[in-house]
Amino acid sequence: MPHDGQLAEGAALPAGLRPYSRTAVFTQDTVPAALLKAHHTKDGAWALIRVLEGELIYRVTDPRRSAVQRVLTSHTAPGVIEPTILHAVEPVGAVRFFVEFHRQEAAP
């Protein structure tokens, strides 16, 4: 299912995806530098940015999508990351978050 890149509040992953990995919990002091600049997931890898505490700015910077910027908190829907689409995050003060990776469920 294609995604429109708008990442509206409440955007969700396409049906049929299952989690397969997640990062450690990052803080404003431990977030890897690579996440702070434009980067992407591999083909087929979707992800959710889940904020546990504080605020995190999530930006989609890929020229194949409309520019999007959202402030993620523990009270908002997670940030949805599409495969191969450039994006970055920026902590706003103290924050705790992790990234959960999803892929298409394997056929039986």
Phi and psi in degrees as a GROMACS rama.xvg file:
@    title "Ramachandran Plot"
@    xaxis  label "Phi"
@    yaxis  label "Psi"
@TYPE xy
-68.8154  153.636  PRO-2
-112.182  141.587  HIS-3
-80.7431  -5.78157  ASP-4
78.3861  0.612866  GLY-5
-81.0821  -23.5121  GLN-6
49.5332  47.3851  LEU-7
-60.9391  157.745  ALA-8
-51.1841  128.74  GLU-9
88.0954  4.6145  GLY-10
-57.5657  147.45  ALA-11
-133.95  166.667  ALA-12
-72.4543  154.219  LEU-13
-63.0253  155.334  PRO-14
-63.3789  151.135  ALA-15
89.7954  1.18799  GLY-16
-92.2402  147.165  LEU-17
-131.126  143.877  ARG-18
-66.3871  143.512  PRO-19
-133.033  -12.5049  TYR-20
-164.918  161.773  SER-21
-152.792  157.866  ARG-22
-83.4974  172.825  THR-23
-67.6558  169.258  ALA-24
-79.062  125.5  VAL-25
-100.904  152.977  PHE-26
-119.662  178.232  THR-27
-59.6338  -23.7448  GLN-28
-92.9722  -20.6708  ASP-29
-112.291  -2.05322  THR-30
-60.5934  128.498  VAL-31
-60.8958  140.225  PRO-32
-56.1018  -32.9349  ALA-33
-62.2409  -28.7708  ALA-34
-76.1761  -19.1438  LEU-35
-82.2027  -13.3444  LEU-36
-119.146  167.443  LYS-37
-56.4398  128.111  ALA-38
-152.196  173.429  HIS-39
-145.784  163.066  HIS-40
-89.1385  165.765  THR-41
-74.5659  166.462  LYS-42
-57.8629  130.37  ASP-43
89.5251  -10.3383  GLY-44
-100.34  111.643  ALA-45
-94.8383  163.663  TRP-46
-151.572  158.165  ALA-47
-121.387  132.473  LEU-48
-95.21  116.682  ILE-49
-111.932  115.904  ARG-50
-91.7256  127.786  VAL-51
-93.2889  -37.7527  LEU-52
-150.218  147.987  GLU-53
81.9502  -158.78  GLY-54
-130.437  144.302  GLU-55
-137.512  126.107  LEU-56
-84.0121  130.171  ILE-57
-116.103  122.978  TYR-58
-120.471  135.178  ARG-59
-99.5869  120.648  VAL-60
-116.379  4.86985  THR-61
-71.2037  133.857  ASP-62
-66.7458  -13.6139  PRO-63
-82.1582  -3.47551  ARG-64
-131.49  158.518  ARG-65
-65.5326  142.584  SER-66
-62.8446  133.092  ALA-67
-133.406  140.049  VAL-68
-137.521  126.902  GLN-69
-130.801  146.097  ARG-70
-96.7328  117.459  VAL-71
-96.6811  138.879  LEU-72
-137.835  179.558  THR-73
-69.7819  -12.159  SER-74
-102.007  -3.44496  HIS-75
-103.508  165.466  THR-76
-63.069  151.654  ALA-77
-62.1112  156.851  PRO-78
-76.0104  130.041  GLY-79
-97.3907  124.573  VAL-80
-108.453  121.909  ILE-81
-84.3916  151.175  GLU-82
-57.5919  136.754  PRO-83
65.4923  4.27765  THR-84
-90.8189  126.015  ILE-85
-65.6157  136.782  LEU-86
-156.893  168.052  HIS-87
-153.242  162.227  ALA-88
-125.94  159.963  VAL-89
-146.672  117.259  GLU-90
-65.0037  145.16  PRO-91
-114.971  90.8225  VAL-92
72.0909  -150.833  GLY-93
-69.3925  131.591  ALA-94
-150.196  152.307  VAL-95
-134.845  127.197  ARG-96
-154.49  164.483  PHE-97
-143.852  166.683  PHE-98
-118.126  129.918  VAL-99
-111.992  123.017  GLU-100
-96.4883  141.489  PHE-101
-131.724  152.453  HIS-102
-146.868  168.967  ARG-103
-59.8372  136.035  GLN-104
-62.6163  134.116  GLU-105
-66.6917  143.381  ALA-106
-68.4408  145.076  ALA-107
